[in-house]
Amino acid sequence: MKKQIFFRWLALALCVTMLIAFAGCHKDDDPSPSDPLTGQWQSERKPDYVYTLNGDGTGKYKMAGTDYDIIYSAENGKITISIQAEGYTPLTFDYFLEGDRLNIRDSYGKDTFYLRVKE
C-alpha cells in the first residue's frame, strides 16, 4: 500500500516537473506583437541592404557590404533611423507594415520594400 502511494506521488511529481520544463519551450518565429518591426529586413531590389532591428531600439544596417550601428524609433507610422557614423543625420520616414513586407517611404514619396528574413 505504501509502495503504491509512493509511486503515485513520484509519477505526479514527474508529470509536474515535465510540464514546468516544457512550458518554456516554444518556437518563436515571429517577433513580439508589441514590436512588429523587430527582426531582419532585406531589400527586395538590393539584397545586400539589410536592416536588423532589435526590440530595444538598436540595430544594424548593412549597406553594400558595410555594417553600420543604428538607433531607431517607430511610432504612429513613422520611423526615425540614426546611423551611428560621422556625417549621418537622423532621418524620419513613413512606414507601412503588411505581414512580412515592410514599406519605407522617403520624403519624395519613393517606396522601398523590405522582406522579413526568416531564420
Residue pairs with C-beta under 8 A, 6 or more apart in sequence:
29 118
29 119
31 37
31 38
31 39
31 55
32 38
32 55
35 55
36 97
37 53
37 74
37 79
37 95
37 97
37 102
38 53
38 54
38 55
39 52
39 53
39 116
39 117
40 50
40 51
40 52
40 53
40 116
40 117
40 119
41 50
41 51
41 52
41 53
41 102
41 114
41 115
41 116
41 117
42 49
42 50
42 114
42 115
42 117
43 49
43 50
43 112
43 113
43 114
44 113
44 114
44 115
45 112
45 113
46 64
48 62
48 63
48 64
48 65
49 61
49 62
49 63
49 64
50 60
50 61
50 62
50 117
51 59
51 60
51 61
51 62
51 70
51 114
52 59
52 60
52 61
52 62
53 59
53 72
57 71
57 72
57 73
58 69
58 70
58 71
58 72
59 69
59 70
59 71
59 72
60 67
60 68
60 69
60 70
61 67
61 68
61 70
61 81
61 83
62 68
68 83
68 84
68 85
68 88
69 83
69 84
69 85
70 81
70 82
70 83
70 84
71 81
71 82
71 84
72 79
72 80
72 81
72 82
73 79
73 80
74 80
74 95
77 94
77 95
77 96
78 92
78 93
78 94
78 95
79 92
79 93
79 95
79 104
80 90
80 91
80 92
80 93
81 90
81 91
81 92
81 93
82 88
82 89
82 90
82 91
93 104
93 105
93 106
93 107
94 104
94 105
95 102
95 103
95 104
95 105
96 102
96 103
96 105
97 103
100 115
100 116
100 118
101 113
101 114
101 115
101 116
102 113
102 114
102 115
102 116
103 111
103 112
103 113
103 114
104 111
104 112
104 114
105 111
105 112
106 112
